[in-house]
Amino acid sequence: MFLSGVGPRIAGSDANDTGVPGLKLDKFGNFIEFDFEAQCRNVFDNVRAILDASGSKWENLVDVTVFLVNMKRDFQTYNRLYAEYFKDANPCRTTVEINALPSPIAIELKCIATI
Protein backbone atom coordinates (compact mmCIF):
# COMPACT_ATOMS: atom_id res chain seq x y z
CA MET A 1 0.00 0.00 0.00
CA PHE A 2 1.42 3.38 -1.00
CA LEU A 3 0.51 6.60 0.81
CA SER A 4 1.68 10.01 -0.34
CA GLY A 5 1.01 13.59 0.59
CA VAL A 6 -0.22 12.76 4.10
CA GLY A 7 -0.14 15.92 6.17
CA PRO A 8 -1.46 17.06 9.53
CA ARG A 9 -4.69 18.55 8.18
CA ILE A 10 -7.85 17.61 10.08
CA ALA A 11 -10.51 16.01 7.86
CA GLY A 12 -13.66 18.07 7.46
CA SER A 13 -12.15 21.41 8.51
CA ASP A 14 -13.96 24.43 7.13
CA ALA A 15 -12.59 27.09 4.81
CA ASN A 16 -12.32 29.64 7.64
CA ASP A 17 -9.81 27.48 9.49
CA THR A 18 -6.41 26.20 8.37
CA GLY A 19 -7.54 22.74 9.46
CA VAL A 20 -4.05 22.17 10.83
CA PRO A 21 -3.57 21.56 14.56
CA GLY A 22 -1.43 24.21 16.20
CA LEU A 23 -1.55 26.56 13.21
CA LYS A 24 -3.38 29.86 13.05
CA LEU A 25 -2.68 32.47 10.39
CA ASP A 26 -3.64 36.12 10.08
CA LYS A 27 -5.40 37.37 6.95
CA PHE A 28 -2.01 37.88 5.27
CA GLY A 29 -0.87 34.29 5.89
CA ASN A 30 1.52 35.15 8.74
CA PHE A 31 1.76 32.82 11.73
CA ILE A 32 -0.28 33.79 14.78
CA GLU A 33 0.19 30.38 16.35
CA PHE A 34 2.61 27.58 15.38
CA ASP A 35 2.91 24.27 17.23
CA PHE A 36 5.04 21.77 15.32
CA GLU A 37 4.47 19.02 17.89
CA ALA A 38 0.71 19.21 17.29
CA GLN A 39 1.27 18.95 13.52
CA CYS A 40 3.65 16.03 13.95
CA ARG A 41 1.26 14.10 16.21
CA ASN A 42 -1.64 14.69 13.81
CA VAL A 43 0.24 13.56 10.71
CA PHE A 44 1.18 10.30 12.47
CA ASP A 45 -2.45 9.88 13.59
CA ASN A 46 -3.63 10.51 10.01
CA VAL A 47 -1.30 7.81 8.65
CA ARG A 48 -2.56 5.37 11.30
CA ALA A 49 -6.20 6.16 10.43
CA ILE A 50 -5.60 5.63 6.70
CA LEU A 51 -3.83 2.32 7.35
CA ASP A 52 -6.58 1.10 9.69
CA ALA A 53 -9.33 2.08 7.23
CA SER A 54 -7.51 0.30 4.40
CA GLY A 55 -7.01 -3.08 6.05
CA SER A 56 -3.42 -2.53 7.08
CA LYS A 57 -1.93 -1.40 10.37
CA TRP A 58 0.81 0.78 11.83
CA GLU A 59 3.14 -2.19 12.41
CA ASN A 60 2.95 -3.02 8.67
CA LEU A 61 4.80 0.15 7.64
CA VAL A 62 7.99 -0.78 5.79
CA ASP A 63 9.16 2.61 4.51
CA VAL A 64 8.52 6.19 5.66
CA THR A 65 9.78 9.32 3.94
CA VAL A 66 9.32 12.48 5.98
CA PHE A 67 9.44 15.96 4.46
CA LEU A 68 10.20 18.82 6.86
CA VAL A 69 10.18 22.48 5.85
CA ASN A 70 12.64 23.43 8.60
CA MET A 71 15.03 20.69 9.66
CA LYS A 72 16.99 22.88 12.08
CA ARG A 73 13.91 24.08 13.97
CA ASP A 74 11.81 20.90 13.88
CA PHE A 75 14.03 17.81 13.70
CA GLN A 76 14.51 17.30 17.45
CA THR A 77 10.76 17.40 18.12
CA TYR A 78 10.02 15.18 15.12
CA ASN A 79 12.72 12.66 16.09
CA ARG A 80 11.44 12.44 19.69
CA LEU A 81 7.86 11.89 18.55
CA TYR A 82 8.94 9.44 15.85
CA ALA A 83 10.63 7.31 18.54
CA GLU A 84 7.43 7.46 20.61
CA TYR A 85 5.07 6.54 17.77
CA PHE A 86 7.33 3.98 16.10
CA LYS A 87 8.54 2.06 19.17
CA ASP A 88 6.68 -1.07 17.93
CA ALA A 89 7.28 -0.52 14.21
CA ASN A 90 10.67 -0.24 12.57
CA PRO A 91 10.23 0.89 8.97
CA CYS A 92 13.05 2.28 6.87
CA ARG A 93 13.10 6.03 7.41
CA THR A 94 14.31 8.92 5.30
CA THR A 95 13.98 12.53 6.43
CA VAL A 96 14.36 15.31 3.89
CA GLU A 97 14.27 19.10 4.27
CA ILE A 98 12.35 20.90 1.54
CA ASN A 99 11.74 24.59 0.86
CA ALA A 100 7.95 24.49 1.13
CA LEU A 101 4.83 22.39 0.89
CA PRO A 102 1.73 23.39 -1.09
CA SER A 103 -0.06 24.55 2.06
CA PRO A 104 1.32 26.13 5.27
CA ILE A 105 2.04 22.75 6.91
CA ALA A 106 5.53 21.95 8.26
CA ILE A 107 5.55 18.15 7.79
CA GLU A 108 4.31 15.64 5.23
CA LEU A 109 4.74 11.86 4.97
CA LYS A 110 5.06 9.36 2.17
CA CYS A 111 4.71 5.75 3.36
CA ILE A 112 4.70 2.17 2.15
CA ALA A 113 2.95 -0.56 4.14
CA THR A 114 2.02 -4.17 3.58
CA ILE A 115 -1.59 -5.29 3.80
N, CA, C and O atoms as a DFTB+ gen file, in Angstrom:
460 C
 N C O
     1  1       0.851      -1.168       0.000
     2  2       0.000       0.000       0.000
     3  2       0.901       1.236       0.000
     4  3       1.841       1.324       0.790
     5  1       0.616       2.171      -0.872
     6  2       1.417       3.376      -1.004
     7  2       0.602       4.597      -0.568
     8  3      -0.497       4.827      -1.073
     9  1       1.139       5.365       0.360
    10  2       0.505       6.605       0.807
    11  2       1.427       7.756       0.433
    12  3       2.645       7.658       0.586
    13  1       0.851       8.838      -0.054
    14  2       1.676      10.006      -0.344
    15  2       0.902      11.265      -0.001
    16  3      -0.329      11.283      -0.020
    17  1       1.638      12.308       0.310
    18  2       1.010      13.590       0.595
    19  2       0.183      13.607       1.864
    20  3      -0.777      14.371       1.961
    21  1       0.537      12.776       2.847
    22  2      -0.220      12.762       4.100
    23  2       0.330      13.863       5.004
    24  3       1.497      13.847       5.395
    25  1      -0.527      14.802       5.318
    26  2      -0.136      15.917       6.170
    27  2      -0.942      15.930       7.456
    28  3      -1.701      15.000       7.728
    29  1      -0.783      16.975       8.241
    30  2      -1.464      17.058       9.533
    31  2      -2.863      17.655       9.485
    32  3      -3.472      17.876      10.532
    33  1      -3.377      17.916       8.307
    34  2      -4.689      18.548       8.183
    35  2      -5.769      17.682       8.817
    36  3      -5.723      16.456       8.719
    37  1      -6.727      18.309       9.457
    38  2      -7.853      17.613      10.080
    39  2      -8.955      17.479       9.043
    40  3      -9.367      18.469       8.438
    41  1      -9.433      16.258       8.836
    42  2     -10.505      16.015       7.862
    43  2     -11.749      16.802       8.242
    44  3     -12.106      16.893       9.416
    45  1     -12.401      17.368       7.240
    46  2     -13.661      18.073       7.458
    47  2     -13.516      19.493       7.981
    48  3     -14.516      20.106       8.354
    49  1     -12.309      20.033       8.022
    50  2     -12.148      21.407       8.513
    51  2     -12.776      22.376       7.514
    52  3     -12.800      22.116       6.311
    53  1     -13.276      23.483       8.023
    54  2     -13.957      24.425       7.132
    55  2     -12.978      25.429       6.532
    56  3     -11.826      25.522       6.957
    57  1     -13.445      26.168       5.552
    58  2     -12.589      27.094       4.807
    59  2     -12.093      28.261       5.648
    60  3     -11.119      28.915       5.273
    61  1     -12.742      28.539       6.782
    62  2     -12.315      29.640       7.635
    63  2     -11.224      29.244       8.622
    64  3     -10.763      30.069       9.413
    65  1     -10.821      28.008       8.575
    66  2      -9.814      27.483       9.491
    67  2      -8.719      26.853       8.636
    68  3      -8.998      26.359       7.543
    69  1      -7.483      26.863       9.119
    70  2      -6.414      26.201       8.366
    71  2      -6.627      24.695       8.365
    72  3      -6.143      24.001       7.471
    73  1      -7.350      24.180       9.364
    74  2      -7.541      22.741       9.465
    75  2      -6.297      22.013       9.923
    76  3      -6.232      20.785       9.857
    77  1      -5.310      22.758      10.388
    78  2      -4.045      22.167      10.830
    79  2      -3.894      22.429      12.318
    80  3      -3.912      23.583      12.744
    81  1      -3.744      21.368      13.122
    82  2      -3.569      21.565      14.564
    83  2      -2.364      22.457      14.861
    84  3      -1.306      22.312      14.248
    85  1      -2.534      23.359      15.785
    86  2      -1.426      24.213      16.199
    87  2      -1.041      25.295      15.209
    88  3       0.020      25.905      15.345
    89  1      -1.881      25.546      14.216
    90  2      -1.548      26.558      13.210
    91  2      -2.708      27.530      13.047
    92  3      -3.822      27.145      12.690
    93  1      -2.420      28.790      13.316
    94  2      -3.376      29.864      13.047
    95  2      -2.634      30.945      12.282
    96  3      -1.508      31.308      12.624
    97  1      -3.276      31.450      11.246
    98  2      -2.675      32.469      10.390
    99  2      -3.522      33.733      10.415
   100  3      -4.738      33.673      10.595
   101  1      -2.870      34.881      10.234
   102  2      -3.640      36.117      10.080
   103  2      -4.119      36.201       8.634
   104  3      -3.846      35.303       7.838
   105  1      -4.825      37.266       8.293
   106  2      -5.397      37.369       6.951
   107  2      -4.346      37.502       5.854
   108  3      -4.661      37.365       4.671
   109  1      -3.099      37.768       6.242
   110  2      -2.010      37.881       5.275
   111  2      -1.194      36.600       5.165
   112  3      -0.227      36.541       4.404
   113  1      -1.584      35.561       5.931
   114  2      -0.867      34.290       5.885
   115  2       0.311      34.206       6.837
   116  3       1.101      33.266       6.756
   117  1       0.447      35.178       7.743
   118  2       1.522      35.148       8.742
   119  2       1.102      34.312       9.941
   120  3      -0.078      34.273      10.289
   121  1       2.052      33.650      10.569
   122  2       1.760      32.818      11.733
   123  2       1.295      33.653      12.917
   124  3       1.947      34.625      13.299
   125  1       0.169      33.268      13.490
   126  2      -0.277      33.791      14.781
   127  2       0.068      32.756      15.838
   128  3       0.481      33.086      16.950
   129  1      -0.113      31.496      15.462
   130  2       0.192      30.375      16.351
   131  2       0.858      29.280      15.518
   132  3       0.415      28.985      14.408
   133  1       1.931      28.674      16.058
   134  2       2.605      27.584      15.375
   135  2       3.058      26.575      16.419
   136  3       3.854      26.899      17.300
   137  1       2.550      25.351      16.319
   138  2       2.910      24.268      17.235
   139  2       3.277      23.052      16.395
   140  3       2.409      22.293      15.964
   141  1       4.584      22.878      16.167
   142  2       5.042      21.773      15.323
   143  2       4.703      20.427      15.946
   144  3       4.360      19.493      15.221
   145  1       4.789      20.298      17.254
   146  2       4.475      19.018      17.894
   147  2       3.039      18.595      17.583
   148  3       2.789      17.420      17.315
   149  1       2.105      19.525      17.615
   150  2       0.711      19.205      17.292
   151  2       0.582      18.732      15.843
   152  3      -0.162      17.791      15.563
   153  1       1.299      19.375      14.923
   154  2       1.271      18.954      13.525
   155  2       1.859      17.556      13.371
   156  3       1.311      16.718      12.655
   157  1       2.966      17.315      14.040
   158  2       3.648      16.031      13.952
   159  2       2.744      14.907      14.477
   160  3       2.588      13.876      13.823
   161  1       2.162      15.108      15.636
   162  2       1.258      14.095      16.209
   163  2       0.078      13.829      15.260
   164  3      -0.318      12.679      15.072
   165  1      -0.474      14.877      14.674
   166  2      -1.639      14.690      13.813
   167  2      -1.295      13.987      12.510
   168  3      -2.099      13.199      12.012
   169  1      -0.126      14.248      11.945
   170  2       0.238      13.557      10.707
   171  2       0.434      12.064      10.989
   172  3       0.032      11.229      10.179
   173  1       1.040      11.722      12.115
   174  2       1.180      10.304      12.466
   175  2      -0.192       9.674      12.695
   176  3      -0.433       8.545      12.266
   177  1      -1.085      10.386      13.362
   178  2      -2.446       9.877      13.588
   179  2      -3.194       9.712      12.266
   180  3      -3.957       8.759      12.105
   181  1      -2.983      10.630      11.316
   182  2      -3.628      10.513      10.006
   183  2      -3.145       9.280       9.250
   184  3      -3.944       8.578       8.631
   185  1      -1.842       9.014       9.298
   186  2      -1.302       7.813       8.652
   187  2      -1.926       6.568       9.279
   188  3      -2.357       5.660       8.568
   189  1      -1.973       6.527      10.596
   190  2      -2.557       5.369      11.296
   191  2      -4.024       5.170      10.886
   192  3      -4.452       4.042      10.642
   193  1      -4.781       6.249      10.812
   194  2      -6.196       6.156      10.434
   195  2      -6.362       5.630       9.008
   196  3      -7.238       4.805       8.748
   197  1      -5.532       6.101       8.093
   198  2      -5.595       5.628       6.702
   199  2      -5.255       4.142       6.638
   200  3      -5.937       3.377       5.956
   201  1      -4.214       3.734       7.339
   202  2      -3.827       2.316       7.349
   203  2      -4.954       1.458       7.914
   204  3      -5.321       0.444       7.320
   205  1      -5.503       1.859       9.053
   206  2      -6.577       1.095       9.688
   207  2      -7.801       0.987       8.774
   208  3      -8.414      -0.077       8.680
   209  1      -8.153       2.077       8.108
   210  2      -9.325       2.082       7.229
   211  2      -9.105       1.268       5.954
   212  3     -10.059       0.905       5.265
   213  1      -7.840       0.988       5.649
   214  2      -7.511       0.296       4.400
   215  2      -7.143      -1.166       4.594
   216  3      -6.716      -1.828       3.649
   217  1      -7.304      -1.671       5.799
   218  2      -7.010      -3.076       6.050
   219  2      -5.561      -3.361       6.383
   220  3      -5.147      -4.520       6.391
   221  1      -4.797      -2.345       6.655
   222  2      -3.417      -2.526       7.083
   223  2      -3.318      -2.078       8.531
   224  3      -4.336      -1.885       9.195
   225  1      -2.110      -1.912       9.018
   226  2      -1.928      -1.403      10.373
   227  2      -0.556      -0.766      10.497
   228  3       0.326      -0.967       9.662
   229  1      -0.402       0.006      11.558
   230  2       0.812       0.776      11.832
   231  2       2.063      -0.103      11.768
   232  3       3.077       0.293      11.193
   233  1       1.985      -1.287      12.355
   234  2       3.142      -2.187      12.405
   235  2       3.517      -2.742      11.032
   236  3       4.579      -3.348      10.888
   237  1       2.666      -2.548      10.020
   238  2       2.948      -3.021       8.667
   239  2       3.715      -1.999       7.820
   240  3       4.038      -2.273       6.664
   241  1       4.004      -0.836       8.383
   242  2       4.803       0.146       7.639
   243  2       6.191      -0.416       7.379
   244  3       6.835      -0.943       8.286
   245  1       6.650      -0.302       6.133
   246  2       7.985      -0.783       5.787
   247  2       8.913       0.347       5.358
   248  3      10.134       0.197       5.387
   249  1       8.334       1.478       4.959
   250  2       9.163       2.605       4.515
   251  2       8.413       3.905       4.783
   252  3       7.228       4.021       4.467
   253  1       9.106       4.882       5.367
   254  2       8.520       6.187       5.664
   255  2       9.497       7.267       5.196
   256  3      10.659       7.288       5.602
   257  1       9.010       8.151       4.344
   258  2       9.782       9.324       3.940
   259  2       9.092      10.534       4.549
   260  3       7.894      10.745       4.357
   261  1       9.856      11.319       5.278
   262  2       9.318      12.480       5.979
   263  2       9.907      13.746       5.364
   264  3      11.122      13.873       5.212
   265  1       9.032      14.670       5.018
   266  2       9.437      15.957       4.464
   267  2       9.206      17.027       5.527
   268  3       8.084      17.213       5.998
   269  1      10.268      17.721       5.898
   270  2      10.200      18.815       6.863
   271  2      10.558      20.118       6.154
   272  3      11.469      20.143       5.327
   273  1       9.853      21.191       6.469
   274  2      10.183      22.478       5.848
   275  2      11.271      23.230       6.611
   276  3      11.832      24.197       6.097
   277  1      11.571      22.793       7.834
   278  2      12.641      23.434       8.604
   279  2      13.316      22.401       9.494
   280  3      12.923      22.196      10.643
   281  1      14.329      21.762       8.949
   282  2      15.032      20.694       9.664
   283  2      15.655      21.203      10.958
   284  3      15.548      20.548      11.995
   285  1      16.296      22.348      10.909
   286  2      16.989      22.882      12.083
   287  2      16.020      23.142      13.237
   288  3      16.313      22.798      14.382
   289  1      14.884      23.740      12.944
   290  2      13.911      24.081      13.972
   291  2      13.141      22.855      14.468
   292  3      12.865      22.745      15.663
   293  1      12.790      21.931      13.563
   294  2      11.807      20.898      13.883
   295  2      12.340      19.484      14.087
   296  3      11.620      18.637      14.618
   297  1      13.579      19.201      13.683
   298  2      14.032      17.809      13.701
   299  2      14.023      17.186      15.095
   300  3      13.602      16.038      15.240
   301  1      14.466      17.895      16.110
   302  2      14.509      17.297      17.450
   303  2      13.120      16.889      17.924
   304  3      12.956      15.799      18.474
   305  1      12.132      17.729      17.725
   306  2      10.763      17.395      18.119
   307  2      10.258      16.211      17.310
   308  3       9.714      15.257      17.867
   309  1      10.438      16.274      16.001
   310  2      10.019      15.177      15.120
   311  2      10.685      13.868      15.523
   312  3      10.008      12.844      15.613
   313  1      11.983      13.876      15.766
   314  2      12.718      12.656      16.094
   315  2      12.237      12.058      17.416
   316  3      12.119      10.839      17.538
   317  1      11.960      12.905      18.401
   318  2      11.442      12.444      19.693
   319  2      10.070      11.794      19.519
   320  3       9.816      10.720      20.064
   321  1       9.193      12.440      18.766
   322  2       7.858      11.891      18.555
   323  2       7.890      10.646      17.667
   324  3       7.108       9.718      17.873
   325  1       8.779      10.623      16.694
   326  2       8.940       9.442      15.847
   327  2       9.292       8.239      16.714
   328  3       8.710       7.167      16.549
   329  1      10.237       8.405      17.636
   330  2      10.626       7.313      18.538
   331  2       9.447       6.860      19.393
   332  3       9.300       5.669      19.663
   333  1       8.613       7.794      19.816
   334  2       7.428       7.463      20.614
   335  2       6.403       6.680      19.787
   336  3       5.905       5.647      20.234
   337  1       6.095       7.161      18.606
   338  2       5.073       6.539      17.773
   339  2       5.545       5.227      17.134
   340  3       4.743       4.318      16.918
   341  1       6.826       5.130      16.837
   342  2       7.334       3.979      16.099
   343  2       8.085       2.980      16.977
   344  3       8.903       2.211      16.474
   345  1       7.817       2.984      18.283
   346  2       8.538       2.059      19.169
   347  2       8.229       0.603      18.850
   348  3       9.061      -0.264      19.120
   349  1       7.043       0.300      18.276
   350  2       6.679      -1.073      17.929
   351  2       6.730      -1.344      16.429
   352  3       6.396      -2.443      15.987
   353  1       7.135      -0.375      15.664
   354  2       7.277      -0.520      14.215
   355  2       8.650       0.019      13.841
   356  3       9.089       1.041      14.367
   357  1       9.317      -0.663      12.943
   358  2      10.667      -0.236      12.569
   359  2      10.829      -0.132      11.054
   360  3      11.644      -0.845      10.468
   361  1      10.066       0.742      10.422
   362  2      10.230       0.885       8.973
   363  2      11.531       1.604       8.637
   364  3      12.129       2.267       9.485
   365  1      11.953       1.460       7.396
   366  2      13.047       2.279       6.869
   367  2      12.594       3.723       6.963
   368  3      11.415       4.010       6.754
   369  1      13.497       4.635       7.270
   370  2      13.100       6.033       7.412
   371  2      14.087       6.932       6.683
   372  3      15.303       6.777       6.795
   373  1      13.529       7.873       5.936
   374  2      14.311       8.918       5.296
   375  2      13.666      10.246       5.673
   376  3      12.447      10.397       5.586
   377  1      14.482      11.201       6.089
   378  2      13.984      12.528       6.435
   379  2      14.667      13.539       5.522
   380  3      15.892      13.561       5.405
   381  1      13.860      14.370       4.882
   382  2      14.363      15.312       3.891
   383  2      13.846      16.704       4.221
   384  3      12.669      16.870       4.541
   385  1      14.722      17.709       4.144
   386  2      14.271      19.096       4.270
   387  2      13.934      19.620       2.881
   388  3      14.682      19.425       1.922
   389  1      12.782      20.293       2.798
   390  2      12.349      20.895       1.544
   391  2      12.058      22.373       1.780
   392  3      11.905      22.798       2.925
   393  1      11.981      23.147       0.724
   394  2      11.736      24.591       0.861
   395  2      10.324      24.919       1.311
   396  3      10.126      25.833       2.112
   397  1       9.347      24.189       0.810
   398  2       7.954      24.495       1.126
   399  2       7.074      23.323       0.742
   400  3       7.471      22.452      -0.033
   401  1       5.880      23.315       1.293
   402  2       4.825      22.392       0.893
   403  2       3.701      23.226       0.301
   404  3       3.684      24.442       0.489
   405  1       2.764      22.612      -0.408
   406  2       1.729      23.391      -1.092
   407  2       0.785      24.164      -0.172
   408  3       0.098      25.080      -0.623
   409  1       0.744      23.810       1.092
   410  2      -0.058      24.548       2.064
   411  2       0.860      24.893       3.234
   412  3       2.009      24.451       3.241
   413  1       0.406      25.660       4.220
   414  2       1.317      26.132       5.268
   415  2       1.664      25.086       6.336
   416  3       1.934      25.446       7.482
   417  1       1.660      23.798       5.975
   418  2       2.042      22.749       6.914
   419  2       3.558      22.643       6.981
   420  3       4.256      23.080       6.067
   421  1       4.071      22.058       8.070
   422  2       5.526      21.955       8.264
   423  2       6.042      20.534       8.098
   424  3       7.253      20.317       8.136
   425  1       5.150      19.554       7.915
   426  2       5.550      18.152       7.794
   427  2       4.576      17.417       6.880
   428  3       3.373      17.677       6.890
   429  1       5.120      16.496       6.094
   430  2       4.309      15.643       5.232
   431  2       4.991      14.296       5.140
   432  3       6.220      14.223       5.159
   433  1       4.201      13.209       5.040
   434  2       4.745      11.863       4.968
   435  2       4.363      11.148       3.681
   436  3       3.291      11.351       3.111
   437  1       5.283      10.309       3.254
   438  2       5.058       9.361       2.168
   439  2       5.405       8.003       2.755
   440  3       6.500       7.833       3.291
   441  1       4.507       7.034       2.669
   442  2       4.710       5.754       3.361
   443  2       4.388       4.570       2.456
   444  3       3.603       4.674       1.513
   445  1       5.016       3.449       2.772
   446  2       4.699       2.172       2.146
   447  2       4.431       1.187       3.278
   448  3       5.194       1.098       4.240
   449  1       3.321       0.443       3.140
   450  2       2.953      -0.565       4.144
   451  2       2.459      -1.816       3.437
   452  3       1.959      -1.757       2.314
   453  1       2.607      -2.935       4.104
   454  2       2.021      -4.166       3.580
   455  2       0.588      -4.269       4.082
   456  3       0.213      -3.640       5.071
   457  1      -0.199      -5.068       3.388
   458  2      -1.589      -5.291       3.802
   459  2      -1.709      -6.727       4.305
   460  3      -2.792      -7.151       4.710
